């Protein structure tokens, strides 16, 4: 029994182990951050932001919907009809600014297009609009993005990309990006 308890680590050994752990952990974190920055499309090794589209214009609006995920137990209590207030962030990106106006896009026009697209769903029951479809935040971000992109192509001849980020709360969102 005495042999089993003969070696007890000293306090200085514990401190050394803790310091070694913190040093290794800090090194790992730094390497992880550098790796993510390297592979990121938002400014990695190529030195460009968001691929080759460095300019962006953001528009924010909100709308309220009702929907359910009836019959799908994966959604738990959200199977029942419930409401949501979505915040919608639209980011229009382009390679270079408009030659005459020095802008990505007219803010007033972009705001109006976003508002009109969202008005299609505002105060609506999505179950009735999209029969048999699970109207997840991911799905809705795609639908909204495609609707706005269609208008941009036909009315404004905008060329670049559009990202629609749809927030269902302050801590959960989904997004969809499309080239225009």
C-alpha positions as CSV (number, residue, x, y, z in Angstrom):
1,X,0.0,0.0,0.0
2,X,2.9,2.3,0.8
3,X,4.3,1.9,-2.7
4,X,1.1,3.0,-4.3
5,X,1.1,6.3,-2.6
6,X,4.8,7.0,-2.6
7,X,4.9,9.5,-5.4
8,X,2.6,12.5,-4.9
9,X,3.0,15.3,-7.5
10,X,4.1,18.5,-6.1
11,X,2.2,21.8,-6.6
12,X,4.9,23.0,-8.9
13,X,4.4,19.9,-11.1
14,X,0.7,20.6,-11.4
15,X,1.4,24.3,-12.3
16,X,3.8,23.1,-15.0
17,X,1.2,20.8,-16.4
18,X,-1.4,23.5,-16.4
19,X,1.0,25.9,-18.1
20,X,1.9,23.3,-20.8
21,X,-1.8,22.6,-21.4
22,X,-2.6,26.4,-21.8
23,X,0.4,26.9,-24.1
24,X,-0.6,23.9,-26.3
25,X,-4.3,25.0,-26.3
26,X,-3.4,28.6,-27.2
27,X,-1.2,27.3,-30.1
28,X,-3.9,25.1,-31.3
29,X,-6.5,27.9,-31.2
30,X,-4.1,30.2,-33.1
31,X,-3.5,27.5,-35.8
32,X,-7.2,26.9,-36.1
33,X,-8.0,30.7,-36.6
34,X,-5.2,31.0,-39.2
35,X,-6.5,27.9,-41.0
36,X,-10.1,29.1,-41.1
37,X,-8.9,32.6,-42.3
38,X,-6.8,30.8,-45.0
39,X,-9.7,28.8,-46.4
40,X,-12.4,31.4,-45.9
41,X,-14.0,33.0,-48.9
42,X,-14.2,36.2,-46.9
43,X,-10.5,37.1,-47.1
44,X,-8.3,34.1,-47.1
45,X,-5.0,33.5,-48.9
46,X,-6.2,35.2,-52.0
47,X,-6.6,38.5,-50.2
48,X,-10.0,39.1,-51.6
49,X,-13.2,39.5,-49.7
50,X,-16.2,37.3,-50.5
51,X,-14.4,35.7,-53.4
52,X,-13.9,38.4,-56.0
53,X,-16.9,40.6,-55.0
54,X,-15.5,43.1,-52.5
55,X,-18.4,45.6,-52.5
56,X,-21.7,45.0,-50.7
57,X,-24.9,46.8,-49.9
58,X,-27.0,45.6,-47.1
59,X,-30.8,46.0,-46.7
60,X,-32.7,44.8,-43.6
61,X,-36.5,44.4,-43.2
62,X,-38.8,42.1,-41.2
63,X,-42.0,40.2,-41.7
64,X,-44.4,38.0,-39.7
65,X,-45.6,34.5,-40.7
66,X,-47.5,31.6,-39.3
67,X,-46.6,28.0,-40.1
68,X,-46.4,24.5,-38.7
69,X,-44.5,21.3,-39.3
70,X,-47.5,19.1,-38.9
71,X,-47.0,15.4,-39.0
72,X,-43.2,15.6,-38.7
73,X,-42.0,14.5,-35.3
74,X,-38.5,15.8,-36.0
75,X,-39.8,19.3,-35.3
76,X,-41.2,18.5,-31.8
77,X,-43.5,21.2,-30.5
78,X,-43.1,23.2,-33.7
79,X,-45.4,20.6,-35.4
80,X,-48.3,22.8,-34.1
81,X,-49.2,26.1,-35.8
82,X,-47.0,28.9,-34.5
83,X,-45.9,32.4,-35.5
84,X,-42.5,33.8,-36.2
85,X,-41.2,37.3,-36.9
86,X,-38.3,37.0,-39.3
87,X,-35.6,39.6,-39.7
88,X,-34.3,39.5,-43.3
89,X,-30.8,40.8,-44.2
90,X,-30.1,41.0,-47.9
91,X,-26.5,41.6,-49.0
92,X,-26.0,42.6,-52.7
93,X,-22.4,42.1,-53.8
94,X,-20.5,43.2,-56.9
95,X,-17.0,43.3,-58.3
96,X,-16.9,47.1,-58.9
97,X,-19.1,50.1,-58.2
98,X,-21.5,51.6,-60.7
99,X,-19.4,53.8,-63.0
100,X,-21.6,56.9,-62.8
101,X,-23.1,56.7,-59.3
102,X,-20.3,55.0,-57.4
103,X,-22.7,52.6,-55.7
104,X,-23.5,48.9,-55.6
105,X,-27.2,49.5,-56.2
106,X,-29.7,52.3,-55.5
107,X,-30.6,51.8,-51.8
108,X,-34.1,53.1,-52.3
109,X,-34.7,50.7,-55.2
110,X,-33.2,47.7,-53.3
111,X,-35.2,48.5,-50.2
112,X,-38.4,48.6,-52.2
113,X,-37.7,45.3,-53.9
114,X,-36.9,43.6,-50.6
115,X,-40.1,45.0,-49.0
116,X,-42.3,44.0,-51.9
117,X,-40.8,40.4,-51.9
118,X,-41.3,40.1,-48.2
119,X,-44.9,41.5,-48.4
120,X,-45.9,38.3,-50.3
121,X,-45.4,36.4,-47.0
122,X,-46.1,39.0,-44.3
123,X,-49.1,38.0,-42.1
124,X,-49.6,34.8,-44.2
125,X,-49.9,31.2,-43.2
126,X,-47.1,29.5,-45.1
127,X,-48.8,26.1,-44.8
128,X,-51.5,27.5,-47.1
129,X,-49.0,29.0,-49.5
130,X,-46.7,26.0,-49.8
131,X,-48.9,23.0,-49.4
132,X,-47.1,19.9,-48.2
133,X,-43.7,21.7,-47.8
134,X,-41.7,22.1,-44.6
135,X,-41.3,25.9,-44.7
136,X,-38.1,25.9,-42.7
137,X,-36.0,29.1,-42.4
138,X,-33.5,27.5,-44.9
139,X,-36.3,27.0,-47.4
140,X,-37.7,30.5,-47.0
141,X,-34.3,32.1,-47.4
142,X,-34.0,30.3,-50.8
143,X,-37.5,31.3,-51.9
144,X,-37.0,35.0,-51.0
145,X,-33.5,35.1,-52.5
146,X,-34.7,33.7,-55.8
147,X,-37.6,36.1,-55.9
148,X,-35.4,39.1,-55.3
149,X,-32.8,37.9,-57.8
150,X,-35.4,37.4,-60.5
151,X,-36.4,41.1,-60.2
152,X,-32.8,42.3,-60.1
153,X,-32.1,40.4,-63.4
154,X,-35.1,41.7,-65.2
155,X,-35.5,45.2,-63.9
156,X,-32.1,46.5,-62.9
157,X,-29.6,44.4,-64.9
158,X,-27.7,44.0,-61.6
159,X,-24.7,41.6,-61.9
160,X,-23.1,40.2,-58.8
161,X,-24.5,38.0,-56.0
162,X,-27.2,38.2,-53.4
163,X,-27.2,36.6,-50.0
164,X,-30.5,36.5,-48.1
165,X,-29.9,35.8,-44.4
166,X,-33.2,35.0,-42.5
167,X,-33.1,35.3,-38.7
168,X,-35.8,33.4,-36.8
169,X,-34.4,34.7,-33.5
170,X,-31.3,36.6,-32.3
171,X,-29.4,33.3,-32.1
172,X,-30.6,31.3,-35.1
173,X,-30.6,32.0,-38.8
174,X,-30.2,30.5,-42.3
175,X,-29.0,31.9,-45.5
176,X,-29.0,31.3,-49.2
177,X,-26.7,32.9,-51.8
178,X,-27.2,33.1,-55.5
179,X,-25.3,34.6,-58.4
180,X,-27.2,37.3,-60.4
